[in-house]
Structure formats: structure tokens, C-alpha cells
Amino acid sequence: MSYNGGLRLPSETELIENVGLIADRIVAACVSDGDEYDRDTRILLERALIVAAEAQQRLAEQSQRIATLETLSFKDELTGLYNRRAFNEHFARTLAIADRHGTTGVLAFIDLDDFKGINDDFGHLAGDAVLRHMGELLTRNVRATDFIARLGGDEFAAILVHTNANGGRQRAAALKRLVNGTPVRHGKHRIAIRASFGVAPFGPGDDAEVVLARADEKMYANKRARAATTPSPLRQTA
């Protein structure tokens, strides 16, 4: 509720939800000492009610548009996953909960290896298909309380909660085996994918930037080790 020079003005929510109540108050204001308001007053009132109804509709539509835009601002358009902004906010809340309740979990950074090669060999539509495949694969194979995000490009993150460091690493390792063992079919192509994982545990007292840096460092160490010992995956045409 807002105020203007002592006048109490209805909020947007009141206009949307209580147009009928506002109309009743207008009617009451037009009736004095039990006398019926005259024809001109009735016409003005009817017009006011029409305006109020139109305002209600426009405010409802505007509220829906705002809600949709707010949702889109936290989602990645290509994969439907949460984006980096949503990830940062969610991870901050997760660490705050860890401080209050002593909970623990792990953060996994995931980066596709040689993603540029996929785009070069099969085209950007195939690259998009691989990114969507990653999002679906990760989402289907974590708990409902976990959180998956696409951070940008070919980088993803998984916040795995309600687990200790050892259990979280095992869960991340299972995701890694699944990702690296599930090729993507796109048209006539069978595209083998490979991803590097970096896992960092978190708990009470941890700082978001420190945990992020640890996971990022381990992911790049994993990527360097794989590049030195493992040939590029074979990509086939069906």
C-alpha cells in the first residue's frame, strides 16, 4: 500500500484481486443518507467500473509477463537448465544452509573435452544436440534435491547435497562414467562425447569462491591428465 499526500492508494495486488471490493466502496461513496445516486452518477460509476476491470486485466497480464521474464533470466534457453546467475544464487543459499545446519555436499564442475571438434566435424546443430543431451543426462541422474546448471559454453555444474565428501565423489564419478559412456545420436552420426570433472566438497564455514576455485582447478587437472593419456574419442557415422 502506498501513500500520496496522506491519501491511501491501492497496491497493484489489491487492484488485481479486489476490484469488486473497490467498486463496492465507490458505490457506497456515491450513496448519501440512503438516497439513490442520480442517473449521471450511475453512468460515471459504470464507466469507472469498466476502467477498473480493464486495469485489472492489464495488471494481471503485466504481472504474468514479469514472472515469465524473471524465470527466463534464470534459465538457459538451449538446454532448459538453470544458468550461471541462478547457479551463483543457489550455491550461496546452499552454503548458508550448510552454515546453519551443518550439512555437507560436493560441487562438481563439468567441461566437455574437444567440444570445438564436435562443432567442426558435425556442425553447430550437432553441438547444440550434445549440449541438450548433457543437460538431460545430468538432470535424469541426480536427486531431486540436487542442482544442475549450464554455466556457459560447454561448462556445466552439479551441486550434490546431503552427502559427505566420499559419497559425493562416488556420485560424481558415476555421473562421469555415464556421460563418457553415452554417445549422442544426431541424424546419421553417432557422436562419442567425453567430459572432464572437477569435484570439491563443501560444508559449514566454506566460502563460495574458494570452493568454486577448487572444483575448477581439479577439473582442469583432470582435463590435462586425460589429454596426455587418452586419444580423442571415435566419432562414427551410423
N, C-alpha and C positions, 0 to 999 in steps of 0.2 A: 504494500500500500504506500502510495506517495502523497506528499503534501505540497500544496501550492498556495502560499499566502493564507494558510490556515484552513484551506478547503481540502477535504479528504477525497483523493482521486482513486478510482478503482485500478487495481493492477491488471496486467494482461490476463493472468489466470482467472481473475474474477469476471472479466469481460467474456472470456470463453465459456466458463462454467455456469455463470449466474446471470445470463442475460434476462431470463424470466424474472428473477428477483429484482433486478434493476428496473425492469418495466413496471412491476408492481409498485415500486417506490415512486416512479414517475406518475402513475395513476393516482396514488394516494396524495401526491403533492398537488394534483390538479383538482382534487375534491376538497371543498372547504365548507365546514359546518353542515355536512351531509347533503349539500346541493350538488346536483349533477352538473358536470362541466358542460359548457356550451358546444355547439357544432364545430366552431372554428378550433377550439381547444382539442376536440376529439380528432380532427383532421391532422393537427400538428402532432398529436400523440401517436397516431397511426404512422405518420412519416418517421417519427423518431424511432419507433419500434422496427421499421423496415431498415433504417440505417444501422440500428443496433444489431439486427440479425446479419446484415452484410458484414459488419465489423467482426462479429463472432466467427463467420466463415473465413474471412481473410486472416484473422489472427490464428485460427486453427491450422490453416494451410501454411502460414508462415512458420508456425511452431514445428510442423512436420518437416518443412524444408530445412530448418535449422538443425533438427535432430538428425536428419539424413546426412547433412554436411558434416556434423560432428562425428558421426560414425565413419564416414569416408575418410576423415582426416586421420583416423587411427588404423585404417586398413590398406593393405597393398592391393592395388587394383588387379594385377595379373594373377596372383595366387589365392587371393582371399584371406591370406594370413594377416596378422597384426603387423604394423610397420615399426620402424626404429623408434618413432616417438612413443608409440604405445608400449613397446618393449622397455624403454627407459623408465616410464612411469610405473609399469607393473613391477619391474625389478626393484625400484625404490620402495614400493609398498611391501614387496616380499621381504626385503631386508629389515624394514620397520617391524613387520610381524615377527621375524626371527629375533629381533632385539626384545620384543615384549614377551614372547612365549618360549624362547629358547629353541626354536625349530631350526632344522638344517636342511640343506639340499645341495644340488650341484648345478652349475651353469655350463652348458655345452655350446661352444662356437663351432659352426659347421661351414666349411667352404668347399665348393666344388672344384676339383682339380681339372685343369685344362678345359675349362668351360669355353674359352675362346675357340679352341679346336672344334668343339661341337658346332658352334655357330659357323665357323669357316667351312667345315665339311658338309653340314646338312642344312644350313640356313638359320636365320633368326627365328622362324616359326618353330623349328625343331628345338632351338634353345629355349623358347617360351614353354614348349611342351615339357621339357626336362625340369624347368623351374616349378611348373604346376605339379608335376609328378612328385618332386621333392616335398612340396607343401602337403600334398595328400598323404604321402607315405609317412611323414613325420607325425602329422595330426592323428592318423589312424592308430599309431603305435605308441602313444603316450597316454597317461592317465588324464581323466577329465580335469583334475586339479593342476596339471602341468600347463605350460605356456609355450607356444611356438610362434616365432616371428621371422619374417624376412627382413633382414637389416638393410638390404640393398644389393643390387647386382646379383652375384651368386653366393651371398653370405646369408646364413640362417643362424638362429639361436634357439636353444631349448632350455627353459627353466624347469628343472625337475625337482619337485618339492616332496616333503615328507619322506626323506631318505637320508641316510648317513653318507659319508664320503665314499666308502667302499661300495655300498649298494648303488649309489648314483653313478659311479664309474662303470659298474656292471651293466646298468640300464643304458648308459650312453654307448658302451661297447656293443650291446645288442642292436641299437639303432644303427651304428656304423656298419655292422655286418649286413644288416637288412638293406641299407642304402647301396652299399657296394656290391650286393649280390642280386639286385633287382634292376634289370635293364629296362629301358623305355622303348616302346614301340611307337614309331611315328611314320605313318604311311608304310612304305616298303622297307623301312630301316629298323634295325634293332640296335639301339644305342646303349652301349655299356657306359655306366657312369661310375665315378669314383669321388669320394669326398674325404677331406681331412677333418679330424675332430680335435678340439682342444677342450679339456674338462677341468673345471676349477670348483672345489667345494666352497660353500659359504655357510655362515652361521651367525650367532649373536656377535655384534661388535664389528662385523665386516663392513668395509666401505665399497660402494658400488664400483667406483673407478678402479680400485685395486683388484677386485675380483674379475672385472672385465679385462684388465691388462693381463692377468694370469692366464685366463682362458685363451685370449688372443695369442699370447706368447707360445702356449702349448700347441695351439692349432698350427701355427707356422712351423714349429719344430717338427710336428707330425708330417706336415706337407714336405718339408725339406728331406726328411728321412725317407719318405715314400718315393720322392722323385729320384733319390740316389739309388734305390734298390729295386724299384718296381717299374717295368715298362708301361707305356701308355696302354690303356685298355683297348681291346679289339672291338671295333665297331663294324657291324655287319649289315649287309643288305639281305633281307629275307628272300 
